[in-house]
Amino acid sequence: MRWGVYADKEALHAAIRKAVAANGGKRISVRAFFAKSKMKKNDLLRNYSSWEEALKGAGFKFKAYHEPIDPGTLLGEWGEVVRKLGRLPSESEYRVHGPREATLLRRQFGAWHNVPSAFRRYARRRKEWADVLELVRTLPPPTDGRRRPLTLQMPAPGAARKMRDRPVYGDQLRLPSLWHAPSNEQGVVYLFGVLAERLGFAVERIQNAYPDCKAKRRTGRVAAWQDVLIEFEYASRNFKTHRHDPKGCDIIVCWEHNWPECPKNIEVIALSEAVKRLGIGNTVLGN
């Protein structure tokens, strides 16, 4: 296993120019770039802090953009999942069965529980959605085992909107050194550090290159340890999205496990479940 090997700027620039040329000289998204090239996420992040900077470094002066996704497209994809399952999906179920991250719908419609009412407005004059619309009208929303806010009893259009000038926190954990659940990969790294000893790990190194962490793991005997390679992700399915090589990793440490097709050679440790199993903190998840 070679540690810390990544593309230099010249190789990265060459790959960007080749991908842009293959795209007819037009701007290419970072996801499309990774799909078309042999570059990895760390090849980019080791040289630049953003995709915009990398494009400029390669000599391009494209205008920055964030292409919005049509709300009708998001609702149609949600409707297909309802049709497939025969019920309204919880947010965690949508992460498994949906084509996109559930956070996109939550951001678009203010909260996950607002999606069914938005779909009713979208589908009421579209005959192709009659079967799904009937399910949405008659079935109660899933509880997903979580405590729902009082706004569930209020009309969806009045739901509070996310304020963009304020940070977003996860559900309350109230661990002595961490009050909120992770809401991103960095939070997962920190929480793993808090729990590593209790989970039987001793961290040797954390780095930017893949895999993120080299550690030793207790095998069950007091004096028996083995080397393990760990990749941190907020959700386990991000491992696939980031196009990591499954052969270079032993364990995915994440907050939520949403990748049923994870390769069998990789163990997944979902910290949301580990917190419950260890009986620590004051998490509202699953209560």
Buried (B, 14 or more C-beta within 10 A) or exposed (E): EEEEEBBEBEBBBEBBEBBBEEBEEEEBEBEEBBEBBEBBBBBBBBBBEEBEEBBEBBEBEEEEEEEEEEEEEBBBBBBBBBEEBEEBBBBBBBBBBBEBBBBBBBEBBBBBBBBBBBBBEBBEEEEEBEEBBEBBEEEEBBEBEBEEEEBEEEEBEEBEEEEEEEEEEBBBBEBEEBEBBBBEBEBBBBBBBBBBEEBBBEBEEBEEBBBBBBBBBBEEEEEEBEEBBBBBBBBBBBBBBBBBEBEEBBBBBBBBBBBEEBEEEBBBBBBBBBBBEEEBBEBEBEE
